[in-house]
Amino acid sequence: MKKFMFLHFGFEKPTPDIMEAWEAWFESISDKQIDQGGFRGGREISTSGTKDLPWNMESITGYNIIEAESLDAAEKLAQGNPFIASIRIYEVRSM
């Protein structure tokens, strides 16, 4: 099995319906999930300096690490997610 990271983008105040949909989705991937978490404020550091990151539709708001056979299989798991803006999927490689 390979490991994949789902990065969740976008924030809006969740409604009870969205929370229920999220709970159902988390349950649907529970046998494939290795880790999950959410984020609070953040900072970007670059050669231009440091800036606080806003909490909006472009924010990375959380992640899941799952096991799947392939990127296509990971995408199928992500399709049922009630995402706010989008989800990005990356294969995790060990260093």
C-alpha positions as CSV (number, residue, x, y, z in Angstrom):
1,M,0.0,0.0,0.0
2,K,1.1,3.5,-0.7
3,K,0.4,6.6,1.5
4,F,-1.4,9.7,0.2
5,M,-2.0,13.0,1.8
6,F,-5.3,14.9,1.3
7,L,-4.9,18.6,1.8
8,H,-8.3,20.4,2.4
9,F,-8.6,23.9,1.0
10,G,-11.2,26.6,1.9
11,F,-13.0,27.7,5.0
12,E,-16.5,28.7,5.8
13,K,-18.4,28.4,9.0
14,P,-19.8,24.8,8.9
15,T,-23.6,24.2,9.0
16,P,-25.0,21.2,10.8
17,D,-25.6,19.6,7.4
18,I,-21.9,20.0,6.5
19,M,-20.8,18.7,9.8
20,E,-23.0,15.6,9.4
21,A,-21.6,15.1,5.9
22,W,-18.0,15.4,7.2
23,E,-18.7,12.8,9.9
24,A,-20.1,10.4,7.4
25,W,-17.1,10.9,5.1
26,F,-14.6,10.4,7.9
27,E,-16.4,7.1,8.9
28,S,-16.3,6.0,5.2
29,I,-12.5,6.3,5.1
30,S,-11.7,5.1,8.6
31,D,-10.3,1.8,7.5
32,K,-7.9,3.5,5.2
33,Q,-6.9,6.5,7.3
34,I,-3.6,6.7,9.1
35,D,-3.7,10.2,10.5
36,Q,-5.8,13.4,10.2
37,G,-5.6,16.9,11.6
38,G,-6.7,20.5,11.2
39,F,-4.9,23.7,11.2
40,R,-5.3,27.1,12.8
41,G,-3.4,30.3,11.8
42,G,-0.2,30.1,9.9
43,R,2.7,32.1,8.5
44,E,4.4,32.1,5.1
45,I,8.2,32.6,5.2
46,S,10.0,33.6,2.0
47,T,12.8,35.7,0.8
48,S,10.4,38.6,0.9
49,G,9.9,38.2,4.6
50,T,7.2,36.7,6.8
51,K,3.4,37.2,6.6
52,D,0.5,35.9,8.5
53,L,-1.8,33.7,6.4
54,P,-5.5,34.6,6.2
55,W,-8.2,32.1,7.1
56,N,-10.3,32.0,3.9
57,M,-11.2,30.0,0.8
58,E,-7.5,29.7,-0.2
59,S,-6.4,28.4,3.3
60,I,-5.2,24.9,3.8
61,T,-7.6,23.9,6.7
62,G,-6.7,20.2,7.3
63,Y,-5.2,17.0,6.1
64,N,-5.7,13.2,6.0
65,I,-3.1,10.6,5.4
66,I,-4.6,7.5,3.9
67,E,-3.4,4.2,2.5
68,A,-4.4,3.3,-1.0
69,E,-3.1,1.1,-3.9
70,S,-2.8,4.1,-6.3
71,L,-3.4,7.8,-6.9
72,D,-6.6,6.8,-8.7
73,A,-7.8,4.8,-5.7
74,A,-7.0,7.7,-3.4
75,E,-9.0,10.0,-5.6
76,K,-12.0,7.7,-5.4
77,L,-11.8,8.0,-1.6
78,A,-11.6,11.8,-1.8
79,Q,-14.6,12.1,-4.2
80,G,-17.1,11.5,-1.4
81,N,-15.7,14.4,0.7
82,P,-18.0,17.4,1.2
83,F,-15.0,19.7,0.5
84,I,-15.4,23.5,0.9
85,A,-13.2,24.7,-2.0
86,S,-11.1,21.7,-3.0
87,I,-8.9,18.8,-2.0
88,R,-5.4,18.2,-3.3
89,I,-3.9,14.7,-3.2
90,Y,-0.2,13.9,-3.0
91,E,1.6,10.6,-2.8
92,V,3.8,10.5,0.3
93,R,7.2,9.2,-0.3
94,S,9.6,8.1,2.4
95,M,13.0,9.8,2.5
